[in-house]
Amino acid sequence: METELGKEKQCSVCKDFWPMDPEFFFTKTLPPKKNGEQNKSYDSVCKACYEIKYRKRKPGRRNNIRSTAEKLVAA
Ligand SMILES: [Zn+2]
């Protein structure tokens, strides 16, 4: 979605709009497009909700496997 502030994206959990920015959403880096453009895909859930969502889903799991998106952010 486009606003006067730039691109914004609605989080599918909190339903809030956040700037389409790696600061607010986890990103997945896809292979570059044929024209050499960077091809990034943003997660549908904002970072804050992502944490809550995945913690709730896997309560008390010792082997906490991080998603690819999280690994990319941590790197
Ligand atoms: Zn959210």
PDB file of the backbone (N, CA, C, O) and the ligand in Angstrom, with CONECT records:
HET     ZN  A 101       1
ATOM      1  N   MET A   1       0.840  -1.204   0.000  1.00  0.00           N
ATOM      2  CA  MET A   1       0.000   0.000   0.000  1.00  0.00           C
ATOM      3  C   MET A   1       0.869   1.246   0.000  1.00  0.00           C
ATOM      4  O   MET A   1       1.896   1.283   0.679  1.00  0.00           O
ATOM      5  N   GLU A   2       0.479   2.249  -0.740  1.00  0.00           N
ATOM      6  CA  GLU A   2       1.266   3.486  -0.871  1.00  0.00           C
ATOM      7  C   GLU A   2       0.621   4.602  -0.066  1.00  0.00           C
ATOM      8  O   GLU A   2      -0.590   4.814  -0.138  1.00  0.00           O
ATOM      9  N   THR A   3       1.426   5.304   0.691  1.00  0.00           N
ATOM     10  CA  THR A   3       0.949   6.503   1.381  1.00  0.00           C
ATOM     11  C   THR A   3       1.873   7.650   1.004  1.00  0.00           C
ATOM     12  O   THR A   3       2.860   7.452   0.296  1.00  0.00           O
ATOM     13  N   GLU A   4       1.555   8.840   1.474  1.00  0.00           N
ATOM     14  CA  GLU A   4       2.428   9.976   1.154  1.00  0.00           C
ATOM     15  C   GLU A   4       3.790   9.834   1.825  1.00  0.00           C
ATOM     16  O   GLU A   4       4.753  10.492   1.431  1.00  0.00           O
ATOM     17  N   LEU A   5       3.866   8.981   2.833  1.00  0.00           N
ATOM     18  CA  LEU A   5       5.142   8.750   3.519  1.00  0.00           C
ATOM     19  C   LEU A   5       5.962   7.658   2.853  1.00  0.00           C
ATOM     20  O   LEU A   5       7.087   7.377   3.266  1.00  0.00           O
ATOM     21  N   GLY A   6       5.398   7.047   1.824  1.00  0.00           N
ATOM     22  CA  GLY A   6       6.103   5.964   1.175  1.00  0.00           C
ATOM     23  C   GLY A   6       5.307   4.680   1.286  1.00  0.00           C
ATOM     24  O   GLY A   6       4.102   4.704   1.534  1.00  0.00           O
ATOM     25  N   LYS A   7       5.977   3.574   1.103  1.00  0.00           N
ATOM     26  CA  LYS A   7       5.274   2.300   1.139  1.00  0.00           C
ATOM     27  C   LYS A   7       5.014   1.864   2.567  1.00  0.00           C
ATOM     28  O   LYS A   7       5.896   1.916   3.425  1.00  0.00           O
ATOM     29  N   GLU A   8       3.792   1.436   2.801  1.00  0.00           N
ATOM     30  CA  GLU A   8       3.475   0.879   4.098  1.00  0.00           C
ATOM     31  C   GLU A   8       2.842  -0.476   3.911  1.00  0.00           C
ATOM     32  O   GLU A   8       2.296  -0.800   2.856  1.00  0.00           O
ATOM     33  N   LYS A   9       2.934  -1.258   4.967  1.00  0.00           N
ATOM     34  CA  LYS A   9       2.447  -2.622   4.889  1.00  0.00           C
ATOM     35  C   LYS A   9       1.644  -2.901   6.145  1.00  0.00           C
ATOM     36  O   LYS A   9       2.006  -2.469   7.239  1.00  0.00           O
ATOM     37  N   GLN A  10       0.546  -3.627   5.974  1.00  0.00           N
ATOM     38  CA  GLN A  10      -0.278  -3.949   7.127  1.00  0.00           C
ATOM     39  C   GLN A  10       0.167  -5.268   7.717  1.00  0.00           C
ATOM     40  O   GLN A  10       0.304  -6.269   7.013  1.00  0.00           O
ATOM     41  N   CYS A  11       0.390  -5.257   9.013  1.00  0.00           N
ATOM     42  CA  CYS A  11       0.738  -6.481   9.716  1.00  0.00           C
ATOM     43  C   CYS A  11      -0.501  -7.352   9.808  1.00  0.00           C
ATOM     44  O   CYS A  11      -1.585  -6.866  10.130  1.00  0.00           O
ATOM     45  N   SER A  12      -0.345  -8.630   9.528  1.00  0.00           N
ATOM     46  CA  SER A  12      -1.510  -9.513   9.514  1.00  0.00           C
ATOM     47  C   SER A  12      -1.947  -9.902  10.921  1.00  0.00           C
ATOM     48  O   SER A  12      -2.985 -10.541  11.088  1.00  0.00           O
ATOM     49  N   VAL A  13      -1.184  -9.532  11.919  1.00  0.00           N
ATOM     50  CA  VAL A  13      -1.560  -9.870  13.296  1.00  0.00           C
ATOM     51  C   VAL A  13      -2.156  -8.662  14.018  1.00  0.00           C
ATOM     52  O   VAL A  13      -3.298  -8.720  14.474  1.00  0.00           O
ATOM     53  N   CYS A  14      -1.393  -7.561  14.129  1.00  0.00           N
ATOM     54  CA  CYS A  14      -1.892  -6.401  14.878  1.00  0.00           C
ATOM     55  C   CYS A  14      -2.718  -5.454  14.015  1.00  0.00           C
ATOM     56  O   CYS A  14      -3.330  -4.516  14.525  1.00  0.00           O
ATOM     57  N   LYS A  15      -2.735  -5.704  12.702  1.00  0.00           N
ATOM     58  CA  LYS A  15      -3.513  -4.911  11.736  1.00  0.00           C
ATOM     59  C   LYS A  15      -3.059  -3.455  11.657  1.00  0.00           C
ATOM     60  O   LYS A  15      -3.772  -2.606  11.123  1.00  0.00           O
ATOM     61  N   ASP A  16      -1.899  -3.179  12.178  1.00  0.00           N
ATOM     62  CA  ASP A  16      -1.353  -1.832  12.089  1.00  0.00           C
ATOM     63  C   ASP A  16      -0.543  -1.689  10.812  1.00  0.00           C
ATOM     64  O   ASP A  16      -0.018  -2.667  10.280  1.00  0.00           O
ATOM     65  N   PHE A  17      -0.451  -0.463  10.331  1.00  0.00           N
ATOM     66  CA  PHE A  17       0.380  -0.211   9.162  1.00  0.00           C
ATOM     67  C   PHE A  17       1.750   0.260   9.608  1.00  0.00           C
ATOM     68  O   PHE A  17       1.874   1.141  10.459  1.00  0.00           O
ATOM     69  N   TRP A  18       2.767  -0.332   9.029  1.00  0.00           N
ATOM     70  CA  TRP A  18       4.136   0.010   9.359  1.00  0.00           C
ATOM     71  C   TRP A  18       4.895   0.296   8.065  1.00  0.00           C
ATOM     72  O   TRP A  18       4.551  -0.238   7.011  1.00  0.00           O
ATOM     73  N   PRO A  19       5.928   1.138   8.145  1.00  0.00           N
ATOM     74  CA  PRO A  19       6.712   1.384   6.929  1.00  0.00           C
ATOM     75  C   PRO A  19       7.311   0.082   6.408  1.00  0.00           C
ATOM     76  O   PRO A  19       7.788  -0.751   7.178  1.00  0.00           O
ATOM     77  N   MET A  20       7.278  -0.074   5.109  1.00  0.00           N
ATOM     78  CA  MET A  20       7.852  -1.264   4.501  1.00  0.00           C
ATOM     79  C   MET A  20       9.360  -1.126   4.546  1.00  0.00           C
ATOM     80  O   MET A  20       9.993  -0.667   3.595  1.00  0.00           O
ATOM     81  N   ASP A  21       9.919  -1.534   5.668  1.00  0.00           N
ATOM     82  CA  ASP A  21      11.321  -1.270   5.952  1.00  0.00           C
ATOM     83  C   ASP A  21      11.845  -2.429   6.775  1.00  0.00           C
ATOM     84  O   ASP A  21      11.119  -2.974   7.606  1.00  0.00           O
ATOM     85  N   PRO A  22      13.098  -2.817   6.558  1.00  0.00           N
ATOM     86  CA  PRO A  22      13.643  -3.944   7.338  1.00  0.00           C
ATOM     87  C   PRO A  22      13.652  -3.673   8.838  1.00  0.00           C
ATOM     88  O   PRO A  22      13.849  -4.586   9.639  1.00  0.00           O
ATOM     89  N   GLU A  23      13.436  -2.406   9.217  1.00  0.00           N
ATOM     90  CA  GLU A  23      13.394  -2.074  10.633  1.00  0.00           C
ATOM     91  C   GLU A  23      12.101  -2.578  11.280  1.00  0.00           C
ATOM     92  O   GLU A  23      12.060  -2.834  12.483  1.00  0.00           O
ATOM     93  N   PHE A  24      11.055  -2.716  10.479  1.00  0.00           N
ATOM     94  CA  PHE A  24       9.760  -3.093  11.016  1.00  0.00           C
ATOM     95  C   PHE A  24       9.328  -4.494  10.619  1.00  0.00           C
ATOM     96  O   PHE A  24       8.542  -5.134  11.317  1.00  0.00           O
ATOM     97  N   PHE A  25       9.845  -4.961   9.499  1.00  0.00           N
ATOM     98  CA  PHE A  25       9.453  -6.293   9.034  1.00  0.00           C
ATOM     99  C   PHE A  25      10.690  -7.121   8.748  1.00  0.00           C
ATOM    100  O   PHE A  25      11.712  -6.600   8.302  1.00  0.00           O
ATOM    101  N   PHE A  26      10.591  -8.400   9.004  1.00  0.00           N
ATOM    102  CA  PHE A  26      11.672  -9.293   8.586  1.00  0.00           C
ATOM    103  C   PHE A  26      11.614  -9.441   7.076  1.00  0.00           C
ATOM    104  O   PHE A  26      10.536  -9.463   6.482  1.00  0.00           O
ATOM    105  N   THR A  27      12.763  -9.541   6.476  1.00  0.00           N
ATOM    106  CA  THR A  27      12.789  -9.656   5.024  1.00  0.00           C
ATOM    107  C   THR A  27      13.405 -10.987   4.603  1.00  0.00           C
ATOM    108  O   THR A  27      14.224 -11.582   5.303  1.00  0.00           O
ATOM    109  N   LYS A  28      12.975 -11.414   3.445  1.00  0.00           N
ATOM    110  CA  LYS A  28      13.592 -12.575   2.820  1.00  0.00           C
ATOM    111  C   LYS A  28      14.246 -12.075   1.554  1.00  0.00           C
ATOM    112  O   LYS A  28      13.601 -11.423   0.733  1.00  0.00           O
ATOM    113  N   THR A  29      15.486 -12.367   1.392  1.00  0.00           N
ATOM    114  CA  THR A  29      16.151 -11.945   0.163  1.00  0.00           C
ATOM    115  C   THR A  29      16.023 -13.052  -0.867  1.00  0.00           C
ATOM    116  O   THR A  29      16.461 -14.182  -0.656  1.00  0.00           O
ATOM    117  N   LEU A  30      15.422 -12.701  -1.966  1.00  0.00           N
ATOM    118  CA  LEU A  30      15.199 -13.661  -3.049  1.00  0.00           C
ATOM    119  C   LEU A  30      16.271 -13.451  -4.110  1.00  0.00           C
ATOM    120  O   LEU A  30      16.944 -12.420  -4.116  1.00  0.00           O
ATOM    121  N   PRO A  31      16.435 -14.408  -4.996  1.00  0.00           N
ATOM    122  CA  PRO A  31      17.411 -14.212  -6.074  1.00  0.00           C
ATOM    123  C   PRO A  31      17.079 -12.953  -6.856  1.00  0.00           C
ATOM    124  O   PRO A  31      15.904 -12.660  -7.078  1.00  0.00           O
ATOM    125  N   PRO A  32      18.092 -12.199  -7.280  1.00  0.00           N
ATOM    126  CA  PRO A  32      17.826 -10.940  -7.990  1.00  0.00           C
ATOM    127  C   PRO A  32      17.009 -11.151  -9.250  1.00  0.00           C
ATOM    128  O   PRO A  32      17.063 -12.208  -9.879  1.00  0.00           O
ATOM    129  N   LYS A  33      16.254 -10.125  -9.607  1.00  0.00           N
ATOM    130  CA  LYS A  33      15.455 -10.204 -10.831  1.00  0.00           C
ATOM    131  C   LYS A  33      16.369 -10.217 -12.054  1.00  0.00           C
ATOM    132  O   LYS A  33      17.567  -9.949 -11.968  1.00  0.00           O
ATOM    133  N   LYS A  34      15.766 -10.536 -13.182  1.00  0.00           N
ATOM    134  CA  LYS A  34      16.555 -10.633 -14.418  1.00  0.00           C
ATOM    135  C   LYS A  34      17.235  -9.322 -14.774  1.00  0.00           C
ATOM    136  O   LYS A  34      18.321  -9.319 -15.353  1.00  0.00           O
ATOM    137  N   ASN A  35      16.594  -8.200 -14.426  1.00  0.00           N
ATOM    138  CA  ASN A  35      17.180  -6.895 -14.726  1.00  0.00           C
ATOM    139  C   ASN A  35      18.193  -6.449 -13.669  1.00  0.00           C
ATOM    140  O   ASN A  35      18.642  -5.303 -13.679  1.00  0.00           O
ATOM    141  N   GLY A  36      18.550  -7.354 -12.763  1.00  0.00           N
ATOM    142  CA  GLY A  36      19.570  -7.043 -11.773  1.00  0.00           C
ATOM    143  C   GLY A  36      19.056  -6.335 -10.532  1.00  0.00           C
ATOM    144  O   GLY A  36      19.820  -6.041  -9.612  1.00  0.00           O
ATOM    145  N   GLU A  37      17.745  -6.061 -10.512  1.00  0.00           N
ATOM    146  CA  GLU A  37      17.158  -5.398  -9.357  1.00  0.00           C
ATOM    147  C   GLU A  37      17.150  -6.306  -8.139  1.00  0.00           C
ATOM    148  O   GLU A  37      17.014  -7.525  -8.253  1.00  0.00           O
ATOM    149  N   GLN A  38      17.296  -5.698  -6.982  1.00  0.00           N
ATOM    150  CA  GLN A  38      17.203  -6.478  -5.747  1.00  0.00           C
ATOM    151  C   GLN A  38      15.777  -6.967  -5.573  1.00  0.00           C
ATOM    152  O   GLN A  38      14.820  -6.238  -5.834  1.00  0.00           O
ATOM    153  N   ASN A  39      15.650  -8.181  -5.139  1.00  0.00           N
ATOM    154  CA  ASN A  39      14.344  -8.790  -4.995  1.00  0.00           C
ATOM    155  C   ASN A  39      14.131  -9.173  -3.537  1.00  0.00           C
ATOM    156  O   ASN A  39      14.602 -10.212  -3.073  1.00  0.00           O
ATOM    157  N   LYS A  40      13.420  -8.321  -2.835  1.00  0.00           N
ATOM    158  CA  LYS A  40      13.218  -8.556  -1.412  1.00  0.00           C
ATOM    159  C   LYS A  40      11.757  -8.811  -1.139  1.00  0.00           C
ATOM    160  O   LYS A  40      10.885  -8.180  -1.737  1.00  0.00           O
ATOM    161  N   SER A  41      11.490  -9.734  -0.237  1.00  0.00           N
ATOM    162  CA  SER A  41      10.110  -9.965   0.135  1.00  0.00           C
ATOM    163  C   SER A  41       9.974  -9.754   1.637  1.00  0.00           C
ATOM    164  O   SER A  41      10.780 -10.252   2.423  1.00  0.00           O
ATOM    165  N   TYR A  42       8.955  -9.015   2.017  1.00  0.00           N
ATOM    166  CA  TYR A  42       8.743  -8.712   3.430  1.00  0.00           C
ATOM    167  C   TYR A  42       7.769  -9.702   4.042  1.00  0.00           C
ATOM    168  O   TYR A  42       6.804 -10.128   3.408  1.00  0.00           O
ATOM    169  N   ASP A  43       8.042 -10.055   5.275  1.00  0.00           N
ATOM    170  CA  ASP A  43       7.134 -10.932   6.002  1.00  0.00           C
ATOM    171  C   ASP A  43       5.788 -10.233   6.200  1.00  0.00           C
ATOM    172  O   ASP A  43       5.722  -9.003   6.217  1.00  0.00           O
ATOM    173  N   SER A  44       4.722 -11.014   6.350  1.00  0.00           N
ATOM    174  CA  SER A  44       3.400 -10.407   6.500  1.00  0.00           C
ATOM    175  C   SER A  44       3.126  -9.967   7.929  1.00  0.00           C
ATOM    176  O   SER A  44       2.104  -9.343   8.212  1.00  0.00           O
ATOM    177  N   VAL A  45       4.048 -10.296   8.827  1.00  0.00           N
ATOM    178  CA  VAL A  45       3.865  -9.980  10.239  1.00  0.00           C
ATOM    179  C   VAL A  45       4.986  -9.037  10.672  1.00  0.00           C
ATOM    180  O   VAL A  45       6.145  -9.260  10.322  1.00  0.00           O
ATOM    181  N   CYS A  46       4.659  -7.990  11.427  1.00  0.00           N
ATOM    182  CA  CYS A  46       5.691  -7.063  11.875  1.00  0.00           C
ATOM    183  C   CYS A  46       6.604  -7.746  12.899  1.00  0.00           C
ATOM    184  O   CYS A  46       6.244  -8.773  13.475  1.00  0.00           O
ATOM    185  N   LYS A  47       7.763  -7.178  13.114  1.00  0.00           N
ATOM    186  CA  LYS A  47       8.757  -7.815  13.973  1.00  0.00           C
ATOM    187  C   LYS A  47       8.228  -8.085  15.378  1.00  0.00           C
ATOM    188  O   LYS A  47       8.469  -9.149  15.949  1.00  0.00           O
ATOM    189  N   ALA A  48       7.510  -7.116  15.926  1.00  0.00           N
ATOM    190  CA  ALA A  48       7.004  -7.254  17.288  1.00  0.00           C
ATOM    191  C   ALA A  48       6.049  -8.442  17.389  1.00  0.00           C
ATOM    192  O   ALA A  48       6.147  -9.249  18.314  1.00  0.00           O
ATOM    193  N   CYS A  49       5.127  -8.542  16.431  1.00  0.00           N
ATOM    194  CA  CYS A  49       4.150  -9.630  16.459  1.00  0.00           C
ATOM    195  C   CYS A  49       4.800 -10.964  16.131  1.00  0.00           C
ATOM    196  O   CYS A  49       4.398 -12.009  16.644  1.00  0.00           O
ATOM    197  N   TYR A  50       5.785 -10.917  15.290  1.00  0.00           N
ATOM    198  CA  TYR A  50       6.502 -12.126  14.908  1.00  0.00           C
ATOM    199  C   TYR A  50       7.035 -12.826  16.151  1.00  0.00           C
ATOM    200  O   TYR A  50       6.874 -14.034  16.322  1.00  0.00           O
ATOM    201  N   GLU A  51       7.665 -12.049  17.003  1.00  0.00           N
ATOM    202  CA  GLU A  51       8.213 -12.583  18.249  1.00  0.00           C
ATOM    203  C   GLU A  51       7.117 -13.243  19.081  1.00  0.00           C
ATOM    204  O   GLU A  51       7.254 -14.382  19.528  1.00  0.00           O
ATOM    205  N   ILE A  52       6.019 -12.495  19.280  1.00  0.00           N
ATOM    206  CA  ILE A  52       4.924 -12.976  20.114  1.00  0.00           C
ATOM    207  C   ILE A  52       4.311 -14.233  19.511  1.00  0.00           C
ATOM    208  O   ILE A  52       4.100 -15.233  20.198  1.00  0.00           O
ATOM    209  N   LYS A  53       4.033 -14.163  18.232  1.00  0.00           N
ATOM    210  CA  LYS A  53       3.384 -15.247  17.519  1.00  0.00           C
ATOM    211  C   LYS A  53       4.180 -16.546  17.637  1.00  0.00           C
ATOM    212  O   LYS A  53       3.628 -17.594  17.971  1.00  0.00           O
ATOM    213  N   TYR A  54       5.457 -16.468  17.364  1.00  0.00           N
ATOM    214  CA  TYR A  54       6.233 -17.701  17.334  1.00  0.00           C
ATOM    215  C   TYR A  54       6.601 -18.196  18.722  1.00  0.00           C
ATOM    216  O   TYR A  54       6.851 -19.387  18.908  1.00  0.00           O
ATOM    217  N   ARG A  55       6.636 -17.309  19.689  1.00  0.00           N
ATOM    218  CA  ARG A  55       6.869 -17.765  21.061  1.00  0.00           C
ATOM    219  C   ARG A  55       5.659 -18.509  21.574  1.00  0.00           C
ATOM    220  O   ARG A  55       5.789 -19.517  22.268  1.00  0.00           O
ATOM    221  N   LYS A  56       4.469 -18.011  21.229  1.00  0.00           N
ATOM    222  CA  LYS A  56       3.236 -18.642  21.684  1.00  0.00           C
ATOM    223  C   LYS A  56       3.068 -20.016  21.061  1.00  0.00           C
ATOM    224  O   LYS A  56       2.626 -20.968  21.704  1.00  0.00           O
ATOM    225  N   ARG A  57       3.431 -20.085  19.801  1.00  0.00           N
ATOM    226  CA  ARG A  57       3.234 -21.315  19.059  1.00  0.00           C
ATOM    227  C   ARG A  57       4.089 -22.468  19.579  1.00  0.00           C
ATOM    228  O   ARG A  57       3.662 -23.622  19.592  1.00  0.00           O
ATOM    229  N   LYS A  58       5.284 -22.133  19.999  1.00  0.00           N
ATOM    230  CA  LYS A  58       6.187 -23.191  20.434  1.00  0.00           C
ATOM    231  C   LYS A  58       6.580 -22.978  21.889  1.00  0.00           C
ATOM    232  O   LYS A  58       7.724 -22.633  22.184  1.00  0.00           O
ATOM    233  N   PRO A  59       5.630 -23.184  22.796  1.00  0.00           N
ATOM    234  CA  PRO A  59       5.957 -22.907  24.195  1.00  0.00           C
ATOM    235  C   PRO A  59       6.914 -23.946  24.760  1.00  0.00           C
ATOM    236  O   PRO A  59       6.725 -25.152  24.608  1.00  0.00           O
ATOM    237  N   GLY A  60       7.927 -23.443  25.403  1.00  0.00           N
ATOM    238  CA  GLY A  60       8.855 -24.323  26.103  1.00  0.00           C
ATOM    239  C   GLY A  60       9.685 -25.222  25.226  1.00  0.00           C
ATOM    240  O   GLY A  60      10.250 -26.210  25.694  1.00  0.00           O
ATOM    241  N   ARG A  61       9.762 -24.884  23.947  1.00  0.00           N
ATOM    242  CA  ARG A  61      10.568 -25.742  23.078  1.00  0.00           C
ATOM    243  C   ARG A  61      12.041 -25.402  23.240  1.00  0.00           C
ATOM    244  O   ARG A  61      12.455 -24.255  23.072  1.00  0.00           O
ATOM    245  N   ARG A  62      12.811 -26.413  23.565  1.00  0.00           N
ATOM    246  CA  ARG A  62      14.227 -26.162  23.819  1.00  0.00           C
ATOM    247  C   ARG A  62      14.976 -25.862  22.531  1.00  0.00           C
ATOM    248  O   ARG A  62      15.774 -24.928  22.455  1.00  0.00           O
ATOM    249  N   ASN A  63      14.707 -26.660  21.545  1.00  0.00           N
ATOM    250  CA  ASN A  63      15.404 -26.503  20.282  1.00  0.00           C
ATOM    251  C   ASN A  63      14.714 -25.430  19.445  1.00  0.00           C
ATOM    252  O   ASN A  63      13.896 -25.729  18.576  1.00  0.00           O
ATOM    253  N   ASN A  64      15.053 -24.201  19.719  1.00  0.00           N
ATOM    254  CA  ASN A  64      14.379 -23.084  19.082  1.00  0.00           C
ATOM    255  C   ASN A  64      15.037 -22.756  17.742  1.00  0.00           C
ATOM    256  O   ASN A  64      15.996 -21.986  17.669  1.00  0.00           O
ATOM    257  N   ILE A  65      14.511 -23.343  16.718  1.00  0.00           N
ATOM    258  CA  ILE A  65      15.068 -23.106  15.387  1.00  0.00           C
ATOM    259  C   ILE A  65      14.586 -21.751  14.885  1.00  0.00           C
ATOM    260  O   ILE A  65      13.388 -21.469  14.881  1.00  0.00           O
ATOM    261  N   ARG A  66      15.515 -20.930  14.470  1.00  0.00           N
ATOM    262  CA  ARG A  66      15.161 -19.607  13.987  1.00  0.00           C
ATOM    263  C   ARG A  66      14.832 -19.685  12.493  1.00  0.00           C
ATOM    264  O   ARG A  66      15.385 -20.494  11.748  1.00  0.00           O
ATOM    265  N   SER A  67      13.935 -18.833  12.101  1.00  0.00           N
ATOM    266  CA  SER A  67      13.556 -18.809  10.694  1.00  0.00           C
ATOM    267  C   SER A  67      14.675 -18.219   9.837  1.00  0.00           C
ATOM    268  O   SER A  67      15.577 -17.549  10.340  1.00  0.00           O
ATOM    269  N   THR A  68      14.600 -18.475   8.576  1.00  0.00           N
ATOM    270  CA  THR A  68      15.584 -17.935   7.646  1.00  0.00           C
ATOM    271  C   THR A  68      15.627 -16.414   7.733  1.00  0.00           C
ATOM    272  O   THR A  68      16.696 -15.805   7.694  1.00  0.00           O
ATOM    273  N   ALA A  69      14.463 -15.821   7.849  1.00  0.00           N
ATOM    274  CA  ALA A  69      14.391 -14.361   7.908  1.00  0.00           C
ATOM    275  C   ALA A  69      15.128 -13.840   9.135  1.00  0.00           C
ATOM    276  O   ALA A  69      15.861 -12.854   9.049  1.00  0.00           O
ATOM    277  N   GLU A  70      14.941 -14.483  10.253  1.00  0.00           N
ATOM    278  CA  GLU A  70      15.612 -14.050  11.474  1.00  0.00           C
ATOM    279  C   GLU A  70      17.114 -14.177  11.350  1.00  0.00           C
ATOM    280  O   GLU A  70      17.861 -13.309  11.802  1.00  0.00           O
ATOM    281  N   LYS A  71      17.556 -15.269  10.732  1.00  0.00           N
ATOM    282  CA  LYS A  71      18.985 -15.476  10.555  1.00  0.00           C
ATOM    283  C   LYS A  71      19.591 -14.374   9.711  1.00  0.00           C
ATOM    284  O   LYS A  71      20.689 -13.895   9.995  1.00  0.00           O
ATOM    285  N   LEU A  72      18.887 -13.978   8.689  1.00  0.00           N
ATOM    286  CA  LEU A  72      19.386 -12.935   7.804  1.00  0.00           C
ATOM    287  C   LEU A  72      19.521 -11.612   8.554  1.00  0.00           C
ATOM    288  O   LEU A  72      20.467 -10.853   8.344  1.00  0.00           O
ATOM    289  N   VAL A  73      18.556 -11.354   9.428  1.00  0.00           N
ATOM    290  CA  VAL A  73      18.597 -10.113  10.200  1.00  0.00           C
ATOM    291  C   VAL A  73      19.755 -10.142  11.182  1.00  0.00           C
ATOM    292  O   VAL A  73      20.435  -9.135  11.382  1.00  0.00           O
ATOM    293  N   ALA A  74      19.979 -11.306  11.799  1.00  0.00           N
ATOM    294  CA  ALA A  74      21.023 -11.427  12.807  1.00  0.00           C
ATOM    295  C   ALA A  74      22.425 -11.366  12.191  1.00  0.00           C
ATOM    296  O   ALA A  74      23.386 -10.968  12.850  1.00  0.00           O
ATOM    297  N   ALA A  75      22.524 -11.758  10.943  1.00  0.00           N
ATOM    298  CA  ALA A  75      23.841 -11.824  10.303  1.00  0.00           C
ATOM    299  C   ALA A  75      24.453 -10.444  10.075  1.00  0.00           C
ATOM    300  O   ALA A  75      25.560 -10.339   9.545  1.00  0.00           O
TER     301      ALA A  75
HETATM  302 ZN    ZN A 101       2.141  -6.524  14.150  1.00  0.00          ZN2+
END
